[in-house]
């Protein structure tokens, strides 16, 4: 018995080490999302005392910038330190998913849950990025762990409710799941402990009020635009993320999380066979409805990606393992079955592990350091950098030219000047004036940096794009061409002002 326990613990440690290994591979070699600088800039602005929505553009709830800002108060802001913090959050999400699965089944179910997550290279990539995924996934999974755990009703309802509210205040699409969890508290608490239920609802609503009331009072219109109007506008634009593209995302998810897909398929089949139908708890139903409602919110939006769904995977893995291993252990523990699953996992990993890797021939962090050094050498310390991604200015330790900290979402060609100033955008005439006056010293752009406008996610007319680049050619010199930090295919064009035309500032 003692040897079995040691073997099990060793296997768990190995899985976590595999996940850590994948995470650190993507930390050093993983592609950087186009909006990574947007999130980094938001956290940095908060760490310096600026307020989201009123002082700068930010399209999600306030939890992310304030959480990462605390980290950046201790460690130097940047892609590397941000990714380290995300990895720590991802480990915490594994912890809660593992124990939630164990709560609903046994240690074999917990191991299955861990295997489903730790064997997915794409999950390690998404949760090591400096986007919302790791933090939102942690809060959602932790809320379920406390809500359905074996704690005093007041503690589990309160923590479950508060954490689910925080999850929605991190990523807005998690709001349907939060509402499901709040409904569970009401129904379950009505039968278990009504006093605890009432207090937990008060605490949860208070948490939501504390998170959003300051921003509502400071600038309600800016909050409404940032959190709702710009998201709704994406559905009105000509760029449509069609059904086939969404199907491709679902196929990619199947390859990225094969064990979860197999588990969900097995559950669907078992429900059709009365003799093997699993016993479903009320908690299982609540989690299923939360996952389903959030998934529908993702699928129904104009844009849908595998990264969006990664937030749900720790909770989905715990749910799947918790039901299967509490009902059908005789099947899942067969040797041939485990071999088959191992084969599927290996194939899924081989198919997906290369996709997030940066093909630049060196580590992405090393390349960013090099690029930052190059940009810092050509940019005076008191002058700013305007880039298609704010990570360039951050890596160079130079100011970010406003409103490029919110790029690409702050390019708003259809707005008039007053609206741009009100909500932190910039239109073509304002941009042309900025470039003519050489307000940003260094430009780091792609050929199509001004091809898409917001809000509405629309194609900018070619004559307007040509006007912008014509101004750049009149006011700046193209001095370098660098590899991009995404696919490395589209090049980065570096410009500095014409010396004879340089405005002294």
C-alpha positions as CSV (number, residue, x, y, z in Angstrom):
1,X,0.0,0.0,0.0
2,X,2.8,2.4,0.9
3,X,4.6,1.6,-2.4
4,X,1.4,2.4,-4.3
5,X,1.1,5.7,-2.6
6,X,4.7,6.6,-3.4
7,X,4.2,5.5,-7.0
8,X,1.1,7.6,-7.3
9,X,2.8,10.7,-5.8
10,X,5.7,10.2,-8.1
11,X,3.4,10.0,-11.1
12,X,1.7,13.2,-10.0
13,X,5.0,15.0,-9.6
14,X,6.1,13.8,-13.1
15,X,2.9,15.2,-14.7
16,X,3.3,18.5,-13.0
17,X,7.0,18.6,-14.1
18,X,6.0,17.8,-17.6
19,X,3.5,20.7,-17.5
20,X,6.1,23.0,-16.1
21,X,8.6,21.9,-18.8
22,X,6.1,22.7,-21.5
23,X,5.2,26.0,-19.9
24,X,8.9,27.1,-19.7
25,X,9.4,26.0,-23.4
26,X,6.6,28.3,-24.4
27,X,7.8,31.0,-22.0
28,X,11.1,31.2,-24.0
29,X,10.0,30.1,-27.4
30,X,6.2,30.7,-27.5
31,X,4.8,33.3,-30.0
32,X,3.6,36.6,-28.5
33,X,0.0,37.6,-29.2
34,X,-0.6,40.8,-31.0
35,X,-2.5,42.2,-28.0
36,X,0.1,41.0,-25.4
37,X,1.5,44.6,-25.2
38,X,-2.1,45.8,-24.6
39,X,-2.4,43.7,-21.5
40,X,1.1,44.4,-20.3
41,X,0.6,48.2,-20.8
42,X,-2.7,48.0,-18.7
43,X,-1.0,46.3,-15.8
44,X,2.0,48.7,-16.0
45,X,-0.4,51.7,-16.0
46,X,-2.2,50.5,-13.0
47,X,1.1,49.9,-11.2
48,X,1.9,53.5,-11.7
49,X,-1.4,54.7,-10.3
50,X,-3.5,55.2,-13.5
51,X,-7.1,54.1,-13.5
52,X,-8.6,51.8,-16.2
53,X,-11.3,53.1,-18.5
54,X,-10.8,56.7,-17.3
55,X,-7.1,57.1,-17.9
56,X,-6.5,54.4,-20.6
57,X,-8.3,52.0,-22.8
58,X,-9.0,48.4,-21.5
59,X,-11.6,46.1,-22.9
60,X,-12.0,43.6,-20.0
61,X,-12.8,43.8,-16.3
62,X,-10.4,45.4,-13.8
63,X,-9.2,42.2,-12.0
64,X,-6.4,41.4,-14.5
65,X,-4.6,44.7,-14.6
66,X,-4.7,45.1,-10.8
67,X,-3.5,41.5,-10.2
68,X,-0.6,41.7,-12.6
69,X,0.2,45.2,-11.4
70,X,0.9,43.7,-7.9
71,X,3.4,41.4,-9.5
72,X,5.0,44.2,-11.4
73,X,5.4,46.2,-8.2
74,X,7.9,43.5,-7.2
75,X,9.3,42.3,-10.5
76,X,10.3,44.4,-13.5
77,X,7.5,44.5,-16.1
78,X,8.0,42.6,-19.2
79,X,7.0,39.5,-21.3
80,X,9.3,37.2,-19.3
81,X,8.2,38.3,-15.8
82,X,4.6,38.4,-17.0
83,X,4.8,34.8,-18.3
84,X,6.4,33.6,-15.1
85,X,3.4,35.0,-13.1
86,X,1.0,33.3,-15.5
87,X,2.7,30.0,-15.0
88,X,2.4,30.3,-11.3
89,X,-1.4,31.0,-11.7
90,X,-1.6,28.0,-14.0
91,X,-0.1,25.7,-11.4
92,X,-2.7,27.0,-8.9
93,X,-5.5,26.2,-11.4
94,X,-4.1,22.6,-11.7
95,X,-4.2,22.3,-7.9
96,X,-7.9,23.3,-7.7
97,X,-8.9,21.1,-10.7
98,X,-7.1,18.1,-9.2
99,X,-8.7,18.4,-5.8
100,X,-12.2,19.1,-7.3
101,X,-11.9,15.9,-9.4
102,X,-10.7,14.0,-6.3
103,X,-13.7,15.4,-4.3
104,X,-16.1,14.0,-6.9
105,X,-14.4,10.7,-7.4
106,X,-11.1,9.4,-6.1
107,X,-7.4,9.8,-6.6
108,X,-7.6,8.0,-10.0
109,X,-10.1,10.6,-11.2
110,X,-7.8,13.3,-9.9
111,X,-4.9,11.8,-11.8
112,X,-7.0,11.6,-15.0
113,X,-7.9,15.3,-14.6
114,X,-4.2,16.2,-14.1
115,X,-3.2,14.0,-17.1
116,X,-5.8,15.7,-19.4
117,X,-4.3,19.1,-18.6
118,X,-0.6,18.4,-18.2
119,X,-0.4,16.4,-21.4
120,X,-1.7,19.3,-23.5
121,X,1.0,21.5,-25.0
122,X,-1.5,24.1,-26.1
123,X,-2.9,24.4,-22.6
124,X,0.6,25.1,-21.3
125,X,1.0,27.7,-24.0
126,X,-2.3,29.5,-23.4
127,X,-1.8,29.5,-19.6
128,X,1.8,30.8,-19.8
129,X,0.8,33.8,-22.0
130,X,0.3,37.2,-20.5
131,X,-3.3,37.3,-21.5
132,X,-6.4,36.6,-19.3
133,X,-6.4,32.9,-19.6
134,X,-4.4,31.7,-16.6
135,X,-6.0,34.2,-14.1
136,X,-9.6,33.7,-15.4
137,X,-9.2,29.9,-15.4
138,X,-7.8,29.9,-11.9
139,X,-10.6,32.0,-10.5
140,X,-13.3,30.0,-12.2
141,X,-11.9,26.6,-11.1
142,X,-11.2,27.9,-7.5
143,X,-14.8,29.2,-7.3
144,X,-16.1,25.7,-8.1
145,X,-13.6,24.0,-5.7
146,X,-14.9,26.1,-2.8
147,X,-18.6,26.1,-3.9
148,X,-18.8,22.4,-4.1
149,X,-16.3,21.5,-1.5
150,X,-16.8,20.0,2.0
151,X,-16.7,23.3,3.9
152,X,-19.1,25.1,6.1
153,X,-22.0,26.4,3.9
154,X,-21.2,30.1,4.7
155,X,-17.6,29.6,3.7
156,X,-18.2,27.6,0.5
157,X,-21.1,29.8,-0.7
158,X,-19.3,33.0,0.0
159,X,-15.9,32.0,-1.5
160,X,-17.5,30.3,-4.4
161,X,-19.7,33.3,-5.2
162,X,-17.0,35.9,-4.7
163,X,-14.4,34.1,-6.8
164,X,-16.9,33.5,-9.6
165,X,-17.7,37.2,-9.6
166,X,-14.0,37.9,-9.8
167,X,-13.7,35.5,-12.7
168,X,-16.4,37.4,-14.6
169,X,-14.6,40.7,-13.7
170,X,-11.5,39.2,-15.3
171,X,-13.1,38.0,-18.5
172,X,-16.6,39.2,-19.4
173,X,-17.6,36.0,-21.2
174,X,-17.5,34.1,-17.9
175,X,-20.5,36.1,-16.7
176,X,-23.1,33.3,-17.7
177,X,-21.1,30.8,-15.6
178,X,-21.1,33.2,-12.7
179,X,-24.9,33.6,-12.9
180,X,-25.2,29.8,-12.9
181,X,-23.1,29.5,-9.8
182,X,-25.1,32.2,-8.0
183,X,-28.3,30.4,-8.9
184,X,-26.8,27.2,-7.5
185,X,-26.1,29.0,-4.2
186,X,-29.7,30.1,-4.0
187,X,-31.2,26.7,-4.7
188,X,-28.7,24.6,-2.7
189,X,-28.6,27.1,0.1
190,X,-32.4,27.2,0.4
191,X,-32.3,23.5,1.4
192,X,-29.0,23.4,3.3
193,X,-28.5,26.7,5.1
194,X,-30.7,29.7,4.2
195,X,-28.9,32.1,6.5
196,X,-25.5,31.2,4.9
197,X,-27.1,31.5,1.4
198,X,-28.4,35.0,2.1
199,X,-25.1,36.3,3.5
200,X,-23.1,34.7,0.7
201,X,-25.3,36.5,-1.9
202,X,-24.8,39.7,0.0
203,X,-21.0,39.1,0.0
204,X,-21.0,38.2,-3.8
205,X,-23.0,41.3,-4.8
206,X,-20.8,43.4,-2.6
207,X,-17.7,42.0,-4.3
208,X,-19.2,42.9,-7.7
209,X,-20.1,46.4,-6.4
210,X,-16.6,47.0,-5.0
211,X,-15.0,45.9,-8.3
212,X,-17.1,48.1,-10.6
213,X,-18.6,50.9,-8.5
214,X,-15.4,53.1,-8.5
215,X,-15.2,53.0,-12.3
216,X,-18.9,53.7,-12.6
217,X,-18.6,56.7,-10.4
218,X,-15.4,58.0,-12.1
219,X,-16.5,57.6,-15.7
220,X,-19.6,55.5,-16.5
221,X,-19.5,56.3,-20.2
222,X,-15.9,55.2,-20.6
223,X,-16.6,52.0,-18.6
224,X,-19.7,51.2,-20.8
225,X,-17.7,51.7,-24.0
226,X,-14.7,49.7,-22.9
227,X,-16.7,46.7,-21.5
228,X,-19.7,46.5,-23.8
229,X,-19.9,48.9,-26.8
230,X,-16.6,47.9,-28.4
231,X,-17.4,44.1,-28.0
232,X,-20.9,44.5,-29.5
233,X,-19.5,46.6,-32.4
234,X,-17.4,43.7,-33.6
235,X,-20.6,41.9,-34.7
236,X,-21.6,44.8,-36.9
237,X,-18.3,44.9,-38.9
238,X,-17.7,43.3,-42.3
239,X,-15.1,40.9,-40.9
240,X,-17.1,37.8,-40.1
241,X,-15.7,34.8,-38.3
242,X,-17.8,32.2,-40.1
243,X,-19.2,28.8,-39.1
244,X,-16.4,26.9,-40.8
245,X,-13.8,28.9,-39.0
246,X,-15.5,28.1,-35.7
247,X,-15.6,24.4,-36.6
248,X,-11.9,24.5,-37.3
249,X,-11.4,25.9,-33.8
250,X,-13.4,23.0,-32.3
251,X,-11.3,20.5,-34.2
252,X,-8.2,22.2,-32.9
253,X,-9.6,21.9,-29.4
254,X,-10.2,18.2,-29.9
255,X,-6.5,17.7,-30.8
256,X,-5.3,20.0,-28.0
257,X,-7.4,18.3,-25.2
258,X,-8.0,14.7,-26.5
259,X,-8.6,13.2,-23.0
260,X,-11.3,15.7,-22.2
261,X,-13.0,15.1,-25.6
262,X,-12.8,11.3,-25.1
263,X,-14.3,11.7,-21.6
264,X,-17.1,13.9,-22.8
265,X,-17.9,11.5,-25.6
266,X,-17.9,8.5,-23.2
267,X,-20.3,10.3,-20.9
268,X,-22.6,11.1,-23.8
269,X,-22.6,7.4,-24.8
270,X,-23.1,6.2,-21.2
271,X,-26.2,8.4,-20.8
272,X,-27.8,6.5,-23.7
273,X,-27.4,3.2,-21.9
274,X,-29.7,2.9,-18.9
275,X,-27.6,0.2,-17.2
276,X,-24.4,2.3,-17.3
277,X,-26.0,5.8,-16.9
278,X,-23.7,7.8,-14.5
279,X,-25.1,9.2,-11.3
280,X,-25.2,13.0,-11.7
281,X,-25.1,15.3,-8.7
282,X,-26.6,18.7,-8.6
283,X,-23.1,20.2,-8.5
284,X,-22.2,18.3,-11.7
285,X,-25.2,19.8,-13.4
286,X,-24.3,23.3,-12.3
287,X,-20.8,23.0,-13.6
288,X,-22.0,21.5,-16.9
289,X,-24.4,24.4,-17.4
290,X,-21.7,26.9,-16.5
291,X,-19.3,25.4,-19.0
292,X,-22.0,25.1,-21.7
293,X,-23.3,28.7,-21.2
294,X,-19.8,30.2,-21.4
295,X,-19.0,28.1,-24.5
296,X,-22.1,29.3,-26.2
297,X,-21.1,32.9,-25.4
298,X,-17.7,32.2,-27.0
299,X,-19.1,30.5,-30.1
300,X,-21.8,33.1,-30.7
301,X,-19.3,36.0,-30.7
302,X,-17.9,37.2,-34.0
303,X,-14.4,36.0,-33.0
304,X,-13.7,32.5,-31.5
305,X,-10.4,30.9,-30.6
306,X,-9.1,27.9,-28.8
307,X,-7.5,30.2,-26.3
308,X,-10.9,31.4,-25.2
309,X,-12.0,27.9,-24.4
310,X,-8.7,27.1,-22.5
311,X,-10.1,29.0,-19.6
312,X,-12.8,26.3,-19.2
313,X,-10.5,23.3,-19.5
314,X,-9.5,22.9,-15.8
315,X,-13.1,22.9,-14.8
316,X,-14.2,20.6,-17.6
317,X,-11.4,18.2,-16.9
318,X,-12.4,18.0,-13.2
319,X,-16.1,17.5,-14.1
320,X,-15.4,14.8,-16.7
321,X,-13.0,12.9,-14.4
322,X,-15.2,13.3,-11.4
323,X,-18.2,11.7,-13.1
324,X,-16.4,8.9,-15.0
325,X,-14.2,7.7,-12.2
326,X,-17.1,7.7,-9.7
327,X,-19.1,5.4,-11.9
328,X,-17.0,3.4,-14.4
329,X,-13.7,2.5,-12.9
330,X,-13.8,-1.0,-14.2
331,X,-13.5,0.2,-17.8
332,X,-11.1,3.1,-17.4
333,X,-8.6,1.1,-15.4
334,X,-8.1,-1.6,-18.0
335,X,-4.6,-1.8,-19.3
336,X,-5.6,-1.8,-22.9
337,X,-7.7,1.3,-22.3
338,X,-4.9,3.2,-20.7
339,X,-2.6,2.3,-23.6
340,X,-5.1,3.5,-26.1
341,X,-5.5,6.8,-24.2
342,X,-1.7,7.2,-24.0
343,X,-1.5,6.8,-27.8
344,X,-4.2,9.4,-28.3
345,X,-2.5,11.9,-26.0
346,X,0.8,11.3,-27.7
347,X,-0.7,11.9,-31.2
348,X,-2.5,15.1,-29.9
349,X,0.7,16.4,-28.4
350,X,2.7,15.8,-31.6
351,X,0.0,17.5,-33.8
352,X,-0.2,20.6,-31.6
353,X,3.1,21.3,-29.9
354,X,4.8,23.1,-32.8
355,X,2.0,25.5,-33.6
356,X,2.7,28.0,-30.8
357,X,6.5,28.0,-31.3
358,X,8.2,31.1,-32.6
359,X,10.1,30.2,-35.8
360,X,12.8,32.8,-35.3
361,X,15.7,30.5,-34.6
362,X,16.4,31.8,-31.1
363,X,14.4,32.3,-27.9
364,X,11.6,34.9,-28.2
365,X,12.8,36.4,-24.9
366,X,16.3,36.7,-26.2
367,X,15.1,38.3,-29.5
368,X,12.9,40.7,-27.5
369,X,15.9,41.7,-25.4
370,X,18.0,42.2,-28.6
371,X,15.2,44.2,-30.2
372,X,14.7,46.3,-27.0
373,X,18.5,47.1,-26.9
374,X,18.4,48.1,-30.6
375,X,15.4,50.4,-30.1
376,X,16.8,51.9,-26.9
377,X,20.0,52.8,-28.7
378,X,18.1,54.8,-31.4
379,X,15.4,56.3,-29.1
380,X,16.3,59.0,-26.7
381,X,15.2,58.2,-23.1
382,X,12.6,61.0,-23.1
383,X,11.1,60.1,-26.4
384,X,8.3,57.6,-27.1
385,X,7.9,54.5,-29.4
386,X,4.7,53.9,-31.4
387,X,4.3,50.3,-32.3
388,X,1.8,47.8,-33.5
389,X,2.5,46.0,-30.2
390,X,3.4,47.8,-27.0
391,X,6.0,45.1,-26.0
392,X,8.6,46.8,-28.2
393,X,8.5,50.0,-26.2
394,X,8.3,48.0,-22.9
395,X,11.4,45.9,-23.9
396,X,13.3,49.1,-24.9
397,X,12.3,50.8,-21.6
398,X,10.9,53.8,-23.4
399,X,7.6,55.5,-23.1
400,X,4.7,54.2,-25.2
401,X,3.3,56.8,-27.6
402,X,-0.4,57.2,-26.8
403,X,-2.7,55.8,-27.8
404,X,-0.5,52.9,-29.1
405,X,-0.6,51.3,-25.7
406,X,-4.1,50.1,-26.6
407,X,-3.1,48.9,-30.1
408,X,-4.6,47.6,-32.3
409,X,-8.0,48.5,-30.7
410,X,-7.4,52.3,-30.4
411,X,-7.2,52.9,-34.1
412,X,-10.7,54.4,-34.6
413,X,-10.9,56.0,-38.1
414,X,-14.7,56.6,-38.1
415,X,-14.6,58.7,-34.9
416,X,-14.4,62.5,-34.8
417,X,-11.6,64.2,-32.8
418,X,-13.7,64.8,-29.7
419,X,-14.8,61.2,-29.5
420,X,-11.2,60.0,-30.0
421,X,-10.1,62.2,-27.1
422,X,-13.0,61.1,-25.0
423,X,-12.3,57.4,-25.3
424,X,-8.6,57.2,-26.0
425,X,-8.7,56.5,-29.7
426,X,-7.1,58.1,-32.8
427,X,-8.5,58.7,-36.2
428,X,-6.6,59.2,-39.5
429,X,-6.3,63.0,-39.4
430,X,-5.1,62.9,-35.8
431,X,-2.6,60.2,-36.6
432,X,-1.3,62.0,-39.7
433,X,-0.8,65.2,-37.5
434,X,1.0,63.1,-34.9
435,X,3.3,61.6,-37.4
436,X,3.9,64.9,-39.3
437,X,4.9,66.5,-36.0
438,X,7.1,63.4,-35.2
439,X,5.6,63.1,-31.7
440,X,6.7,59.4,-31.4
441,X,10.4,59.2,-32.1
442,X,10.5,55.6,-33.2
443,X,7.9,53.7,-35.2
444,X,7.7,49.9,-35.1
445,X,5.0,48.9,-37.6
446,X,3.8,46.1,-39.9
447,X,2.8,46.8,-43.5
448,X,-0.9,46.4,-42.5
449,X,-0.7,48.0,-39.1
450,X,-3.5,50.4,-40.1
451,X,-5.6,48.0,-42.2
452,X,-8.3,47.3,-39.6
453,X,-10.2,49.9,-37.7
454,X,-12.3,49.9,-34.5
455,X,-14.9,49.9,-33.2
456,X,-16.7,47.6,-35.6
457,X,-13.7,45.6,-36.8
458,X,-13.7,47.0,-40.4
459,X,-11.3,47.3,-43.3
460,X,-9.8,50.8,-43.5
461,X,-9.9,52.2,-47.0
462,X,-6.7,51.9,-48.9
463,X,-6.4,55.6,-49.6
464,X,-6.5,56.3,-45.8
465,X,-3.8,53.7,-45.2
466,X,-1.8,55.2,-48.1
467,X,-2.2,58.7,-46.5
468,X,-0.7,57.4,-43.2
469,X,2.3,55.7,-44.8
470,X,2.9,58.7,-47.1
471,X,3.2,60.9,-44.0
472,X,5.6,58.4,-42.4
473,X,7.7,58.5,-45.6
474,X,7.8,62.3,-45.5
475,X,8.6,62.6,-41.8
476,X,10.6,59.4,-41.0
477,X,13.5,57.3,-42.4
478,X,13.1,53.5,-42.6
479,X,16.3,52.3,-40.9
480,X,15.7,48.7,-40.1
481,X,13.5,45.6,-40.8
482,X,13.1,43.0,-38.0
483,X,11.4,39.6,-37.7
484,X,8.0,39.7,-36.1
485,X,7.3,38.1,-32.7
486,X,4.2,36.3,-33.9
487,X,4.7,34.2,-37.0
488,X,8.0,35.8,-37.9
489,X,6.8,36.0,-41.5
490,X,5.4,39.5,-41.6
491,X,8.3,41.9,-41.1
492,X,8.5,44.8,-38.6
493,X,9.5,48.1,-40.2
494,X,11.5,50.5,-37.9
495,X,11.4,54.3,-38.6
496,X,13.1,57.3,-36.9
497,X,12.6,61.0,-37.8
498,X,14.3,62.7,-40.7
499,X,17.1,64.6,-39.0
500,X,16.6,67.7,-41.0
501,X,12.9,67.7,-40.1
502,X,13.3,66.6,-36.5
503,X,11.2,68.5,-34.0
504,X,13.1,69.2,-30.8
505,X,11.0,68.3,-27.7
